[in-house]
Amino acid sequence: VSTSELIDWFKVLRRHPTDEILAQLDGKLPYPGVLLKSVNDHMRYLNPKRL
């Protein structure tokens, strides 16, 4: 994850009400498509045991 992706992710989080973000958490990353750009990033997120 690059700095620009992290900044973009924070911008998306700030656009939504906190309650909405917290409701989505449930152990999951909100808006992963904004933060995870590469196929490898997505695969590592979806299969954390394969690190």
MOPAC internal coordinates of N, CA, C and O (Angstrom, degrees):
PM7 1SCF
backbone

  N    0.0000 0     0.00 0     0.00 0    0    0    0
  C    1.4497 1     0.00 0     0.00 0    1    0    0
  C    1.5205 1   107.76 1     0.00 0    2    1    0
  O    1.2310 1   121.28 1   -51.20 1    3    2    1
  N    1.3143 1   115.15 1   128.80 1    3    2    1
  C    1.4586 1   119.37 1   179.96 1    5    3    2
  C    1.5312 1   110.08 1   -91.83 1    6    5    3
  O    1.2310 1   121.37 1   -11.41 1    7    6    5
  N    1.3122 1   114.99 1   168.59 1    7    6    5
  C    1.4621 1   120.62 1   179.21 1    9    7    6
  C    1.5188 1   110.69 1   -61.61 1   10    9    7
  O    1.2310 1   119.95 1   138.03 1   11   10    9
  N    1.3268 1   117.69 1   -41.97 1   11   10    9
  C    1.4668 1   120.27 1  -178.63 1   13   11   10
  C    1.5298 1   111.35 1   -64.79 1   14   13   11
  O    1.2310 1   120.04 1   143.32 1   15   14   13
  N    1.3264 1   117.54 1   -36.68 1   15   14   13
  C    1.4663 1   120.39 1   177.09 1   17   15   14
  C    1.5203 1   110.54 1   -66.32 1   18   17   15
  O    1.2310 1   120.58 1   140.22 1   19   18   17
  N    1.3126 1   116.50 1   -39.78 1   19   18   17
  C    1.4625 1   120.56 1   178.60 1   21   19   18
  C    1.5309 1   110.52 1   -64.68 1   22   21   19
  O    1.2310 1   120.28 1   137.70 1   23   22   21
  N    1.3158 1   117.07 1   -42.30 1   23   22   21
  C    1.4683 1   121.32 1   177.91 1   25   23   22
  C    1.5275 1   110.14 1   -62.88 1   26   25   23
  O    1.2310 1   120.26 1   135.42 1   27   26   25
  N    1.3317 1   117.12 1   -44.58 1   27   26   25
  C    1.4707 1   120.80 1   177.83 1   29   27   26
  C    1.5217 1   110.98 1   -59.56 1   30   29   27
  O    1.2310 1   120.47 1   138.98 1   31   30   29
  N    1.3325 1   116.72 1   -41.02 1   31   30   29
  C    1.4586 1   121.77 1  -179.68 1   33   31   30
  C    1.5284 1   110.67 1   -63.78 1   34   33   31
  O    1.2310 1   120.45 1   137.03 1   35   34   33
  N    1.3393 1   116.75 1   -42.97 1   35   34   33
  C    1.4645 1   120.16 1   177.59 1   37   35   34
  C    1.5251 1   110.97 1   -62.52 1   38   37   35
  O    1.2310 1   120.07 1   141.75 1   39   38   37
  N    1.3245 1   117.47 1   -38.25 1   39   38   37
  C    1.4688 1   120.96 1   178.27 1   41   39   38
  C    1.5252 1   110.61 1   -61.78 1   42   41   39
  O    1.2310 1   120.36 1   137.27 1   43   42   41
  N    1.3201 1   116.92 1   -42.73 1   43   42   41
  C    1.4639 1   120.70 1   178.50 1   45   43   42
  C    1.5250 1   110.09 1   -64.11 1   46   45   43
  O    1.2310 1   120.14 1   135.60 1   47   46   45
  N    1.3101 1   117.35 1   -44.40 1   47   46   45
  C    1.4685 1   120.81 1   179.55 1   49   47   46
  C    1.5230 1   111.47 1   -60.14 1   50   49   47
  O    1.2310 1   120.48 1   141.33 1   51   50   49
  N    1.3203 1   116.70 1   -38.67 1   51   50   49
  C    1.4649 1   120.53 1  -177.45 1   53   51   50
  C    1.5255 1   112.42 1   -70.96 1   54   53   51
  O    1.2310 1   119.97 1   158.11 1   55   54   53
  N    1.3372 1   117.67 1   -21.89 1   55   54   53
  C    1.4665 1   121.45 1  -179.55 1   57   55   54
  C    1.5222 1   112.54 1   -77.18 1   58   57   55
  O    1.2310 1   120.25 1   164.54 1   59   58   57
  N    1.3119 1   117.12 1   -15.46 1   59   58   57
  C    1.4602 1   121.16 1  -175.21 1   61   59   58
  C    1.5224 1   109.65 1  -110.54 1   62   61   59
  O    1.2310 1   120.61 1   -33.00 1   63   62   61
  N    1.3282 1   116.44 1   147.00 1   63   62   61
  C    1.4677 1   119.76 1   177.47 1   65   63   62
  C    1.5304 1   111.08 1   -59.66 1   66   65   63
  O    1.2310 1   121.01 1   -35.82 1   67   66   65
  N    1.3049 1   115.68 1   144.18 1   67   66   65
  C    1.4617 1   121.48 1  -178.15 1   69   67   66
  C    1.5226 1   111.57 1   -56.53 1   70   69   67
  O    1.2310 1   120.33 1   138.83 1   71   70   69
  N    1.3226 1   116.98 1   -41.17 1   71   70   69
  C    1.4720 1   120.20 1  -179.90 1   73   71   70
  C    1.5210 1   111.11 1   -59.95 1   74   73   71
  O    1.2310 1   120.43 1   141.08 1   75   74   73
  N    1.3157 1   116.79 1   -38.92 1   75   74   73
  C    1.4637 1   120.97 1   179.61 1   77   75   74
  C    1.5221 1   110.70 1   -65.19 1   78   77   75
  O    1.2310 1   120.52 1   137.77 1   79   78   77
  N    1.3217 1   116.60 1   -42.23 1   79   78   77
  C    1.4660 1   121.53 1   179.22 1   81   79   78
  C    1.5241 1   109.85 1   -64.74 1   82   81   79
  O    1.2310 1   120.25 1   132.81 1   83   82   81
  N    1.3195 1   117.12 1   -47.19 1   83   82   81
  C    1.4638 1   120.86 1  -178.54 1   85   83   82
  C    1.5263 1   111.72 1   -63.07 1   86   85   83
  O    1.2310 1   120.41 1   144.89 1   87   86   85
  N    1.3200 1   116.81 1   -35.11 1   87   86   85
  C    1.4636 1   120.31 1   179.10 1   89   87   86
  C    1.5249 1   111.17 1   -66.20 1   90   89   87
  O    1.2310 1   120.37 1   151.19 1   91   90   89
  N    1.3260 1   116.90 1   -28.81 1   91   90   89
  C    1.4583 1   121.01 1  -178.92 1   93   91   90
  C    1.5193 1   112.70 1   -81.87 1   94   93   91
  O    1.2310 1   119.61 1   159.01 1   95   94   93
  N    1.2999 1   118.36 1   -20.99 1   95   94   93
  C    1.4595 1   121.14 1  -173.66 1   97   95   94
  C    1.5243 1   112.31 1   -56.27 1   98   97   95
  O    1.2310 1   119.46 1   102.79 1   99   98   97
  N    1.2961 1   118.64 1   -77.21 1   99   98   97
  C    1.4651 1   122.66 1   179.14 1  101   99   98
  C    1.5293 1   111.75 1    39.99 1  102  101   99
  O    1.2310 1   120.80 1  -138.05 1  103  102  101
  N    1.3279 1   116.08 1    41.95 1  103  102  101
  C    1.4611 1   120.97 1   179.44 1  105  103  102
  C    1.5121 1   114.34 1    81.78 1  106  105  103
  O    1.2310 1   120.45 1  -175.35 1  107  106  105
  N    1.3223 1   116.74 1     4.65 1  107  106  105
  C    1.4623 1   120.55 1  -177.67 1  109  107  106
  C    1.5192 1   110.91 1  -114.32 1  110  109  107
  O    1.2310 1   121.16 1   -23.65 1  111  110  109
  N    1.2972 1   115.39 1   156.35 1  111  110  109
  C    1.4583 1   122.85 1   178.28 1  113  111  110
  C    1.5240 1   109.06 1   -81.79 1  114  113  111
  O    1.2310 1   119.51 1   -59.28 1  115  114  113
  N    1.3533 1   118.53 1   120.72 1  115  114  113
  C    1.4553 1   119.12 1   177.97 1  117  115  114
  C    1.5299 1   110.92 1   -72.22 1  118  117  115
  O    1.2310 1   120.93 1   -42.81 1  119  118  117
  N    1.3207 1   115.82 1   137.19 1  119  118  117
  C    1.4628 1   123.30 1   177.47 1  121  119  118
  C    1.5287 1   112.47 1    54.24 1  122  121  119
  O    1.2310 1   119.69 1  -124.95 1  123  122  121
  N    1.3232 1   118.20 1    55.05 1  123  122  121
  C    1.4619 1   120.33 1  -177.46 1  125  123  122
  C    1.5237 1   113.45 1   -62.80 1  126  125  123
  O    1.2310 1   120.01 1   152.80 1  127  126  125
  N    1.3312 1   117.59 1   -27.20 1  127  126  125
  C    1.4605 1   120.62 1  -179.24 1  129  127  126
  C    1.5180 1   113.38 1   -64.14 1  130  129  127
  O    1.2310 1   120.23 1   155.20 1  131  130  129
  N    1.3233 1   117.17 1   -24.80 1  131  130  129
  C    1.4653 1   120.94 1   178.21 1  133  131  130
  C    1.5228 1   110.08 1   -78.09 1  134  133  131
  O    1.2310 1   120.77 1   141.73 1  135  134  133
  N    1.3056 1   116.14 1   -38.27 1  135  134  133
  C    1.4627 1   121.41 1  -174.85 1  137  135  134
  C    1.5236 1   112.63 1   -86.51 1  138  137  135
  O    1.2310 1   120.32 1   142.08 1  139  138  137
  N    1.3066 1   116.99 1   -37.92 1  139  138  137
  C    1.4637 1   121.78 1  -175.28 1  141  139  138
  C    1.5261 1   109.19 1  -100.83 1  142  141  139
  O    1.2310 1   120.14 1   -71.10 1  143  142  141
  N    1.3075 1   117.34 1   108.90 1  143  142  141
  C    1.4615 1   120.68 1  -174.55 1  145  143  142
  C    1.5191 1   113.46 1   -96.29 1  146  145  143
  O    1.2310 1   119.83 1   142.38 1  147  146  145
  N    1.3017 1   117.93 1   -37.62 1  147  146  145
  C    1.4668 1   119.60 1  -174.46 1  149  147  146
  C    1.5280 1   110.99 1   -91.87 1  150  149  147
  O    1.2310 1   121.16 1   -20.38 1  151  150  149
  N    1.3090 1   115.39 1   159.62 1  151  150  149
  C    1.4620 1   121.28 1   176.47 1  153  151  150
  C    1.5245 1   109.61 1   -61.06 1  154  153  151
  O    1.2310 1   120.37 1   140.59 1  155  154  153
  N    1.3231 1   116.89 1   -39.41 1  155  154  153
  C    1.4698 1   120.66 1   179.00 1  157  155  154
  C    1.5241 1   111.56 1   -62.03 1  158  157  155
  O    1.2310 1   120.33 1   139.08 1  159  158  157
  N    1.3316 1   116.98 1   -40.92 1  159  158  157
  C    1.4663 1   120.42 1   177.57 1  161  159  158
  C    1.5248 1   110.58 1   -60.65 1  162  161  159
  O    1.2310 1   120.73 1   135.39 1  163  162  161
  N    1.3280 1   116.21 1   -44.61 1  163  162  161
  C    1.4637 1   120.65 1   179.82 1  165  163  162
  C    1.5227 1   111.09 1   -63.92 1  166  165  163
  O    1.2310 1   120.44 1   137.68 1  167  166  165
  N    1.3156 1   116.77 1   -42.32 1  167  166  165
  C    1.4647 1   120.44 1  -179.44 1  169  167  166
  C    1.5278 1   111.25 1   -64.39 1  170  169  167
  O    1.2310 1   120.42 1   138.68 1  171  170  169
  N    1.3276 1   116.81 1   -41.32 1  171  170  169
  C    1.4678 1   119.91 1   178.12 1  173  171  170
  C    1.5210 1   111.10 1   -65.38 1  174  173  171
  O    1.2310 1   120.54 1   143.72 1  175  174  173
  N    1.3269 1   116.58 1   -36.28 1  175  174  173
  C    1.4594 1   120.12 1   178.64 1  177  175  174
  C    1.5311 1   110.67 1   -68.73 1  178  177  175
  O    1.2310 1   120.51 1   136.97 1  179  178  177
  N    1.3231 1   116.64 1   -43.03 1  179  178  177
  C    1.4578 1   120.95 1  -177.56 1  181  179  178
  C    1.5223 1   113.08 1   -74.15 1  182  181  179
  O    1.2310 1   120.23 1   152.49 1  183  182  181
  N    1.3349 1   117.16 1   -27.51 1  183  182  181
  C    1.4679 1   122.12 1  -178.25 1  185  183  182
  C    1.5265 1   110.25 1  -127.65 1  186  185  183
  O    1.2310 1   119.57 1  -111.74 1  187  186  185
  N    1.3346 1   118.42 1    68.26 1  187  186  185
  C    1.4679 1   120.47 1  -174.44 1  189  187  186
  C    1.5266 1   114.01 1   -63.49 1  190  189  187
  O    1.2310 1   119.61 1   157.91 1  191  190  189
  N    1.3076 1   118.35 1   -22.09 1  191  190  189
  C    1.4649 1   121.10 1  -178.75 1  193  191  190
  C    1.5178 1   112.07 1   -73.83 1  194  193  191
  O    1.2310 1   119.97 1   165.56 1  195  194  193
  N    1.3028 1   117.67 1   -14.44 1  195  194  193
  C    1.4630 1   121.66 1  -176.61 1  197  195  194
  C    1.5192 1   112.38 1   -88.11 1  198  197  195
  O    1.2310 1   119.23 1  -170.05 1  199  198  197
  N    1.3160 1   119.07 1     9.95 1  199  198  197
  C    1.4660 1   121.87 1   179.46 1  201  199  198
  C    1.4668 1   107.87 1   -69.33 1  202  201  199
  O    1.2310 1   120.10 1   180.00 1  203  202  201

